Amino acid sequence: MLIVITRTGGFAGRERTGSADTHCRPDGAELERLAERALSAEAPSAGRPVADGFFYSVHIDGKVIELRDPDLTDEQRRLIEAVLGEGA
């Protein structure tokens, strides 16, 4: 499974992209589980955008979901952290 995440927004407005091929990682099975849950999760009710908040474009094997802080599920946050290599 190929997972590509692009983060935009934030205070500096810088874009960051990370990717993970689950077949090449020791935590691949866990990432696949998180990705499947992230895709199937109901979108939280959209509140007001947060100033300097992050927006995420998550591409998982041809499917795309758009997410934003602070409206992330725990699985979505863990997936983002694992693929981008930092806290979401």
C-alpha positions in Angstrom: 0.0 0.0 0.0 1.3 3.4 -0.9 0.4 6.3 1.4 1.3 9.9 0.5 0.4 12.8 2.9 0.8 16.5 2.1 0.5 19.0 5.0 -0.1 22.7 4.3 -1.0 25.7 6.4 0.3 26.3 9.9 2.0 29.5 11.1 4.7 29.5 8.4 2.5 28.2 5.6 5.1 25.7 4.5 4.1 22.6 2.6 5.5 19.2 3.7 5.0 15.9 1.9 5.9 12.4 3.1 5.2 8.9 1.8 5.3 5.4 3.0 5.3 2.1 1.1 3.9 -0.3 3.6 5.6 -3.3 1.9 9.0 -1.8 2.8 8.4 -1.0 6.4 8.5 -3.2 9.5 5.4 -1.4 10.8 3.6 -1.8 7.4 0.7 -3.9 8.8 0.0 -1.3 11.4 0.1 1.5 8.9 -2.3 -0.4 6.6 -4.7 -0.8 9.5 -4.5 2.9 10.4 -5.0 3.9 6.7 -8.1 1.7 6.3 -9.5 3.2 9.5 -8.6 6.7 8.4 -10.5 6.1 5.1 -13.5 4.6 6.7 -13.8 7.1 9.6 -16.8 9.4 9.5 -15.7 13.0 9.0 -16.0 14.8 12.3 -18.5 17.7 12.2 -16.6 20.6 10.7 -16.1 23.3 13.3 -14.6 26.6 12.6 -11.2 26.6 11.0 -8.3 27.1 13.5 -6.0 30.0 12.8 -2.6 28.6 11.6 -4.0 25.1 11.6 -2.8 22.3 9.4 -4.6 20.8 6.4 -3.8 17.3 5.2 -4.3 15.7 1.8 -4.0 11.9 2.3 -3.6 9.7 -0.7 -4.0 6.0 -0.1 -3.8 3.7 -3.1 -5.6 6.1 -5.4 -8.2 7.3 -2.8 -8.0 10.8 -1.3 -9.3 12.3 1.9 -8.9 15.9 3.0 -8.4 16.4 6.8 -7.7 19.4 9.1 -6.6 20.1 12.6 -8.1 19.8 15.1 -10.7 17.5 13.5 -8.6 14.3 13.3 -9.4 10.9 14.7 -6.8 9.2 16.7 -6.1 6.8 13.8 -5.7 9.7 11.4 -3.3 11.5 13.7 -1.2 8.4 14.2 -1.1 7.7 10.5 0.0 11.3 9.8 2.7 11.2 12.5 4.1 7.9 11.2 4.2 9.0 7.5 5.5 12.6 8.1 7.8 11.5 10.8 6.7 14.1 13.3 3.8 15.1 15.5 0.6 16.1 13.7 
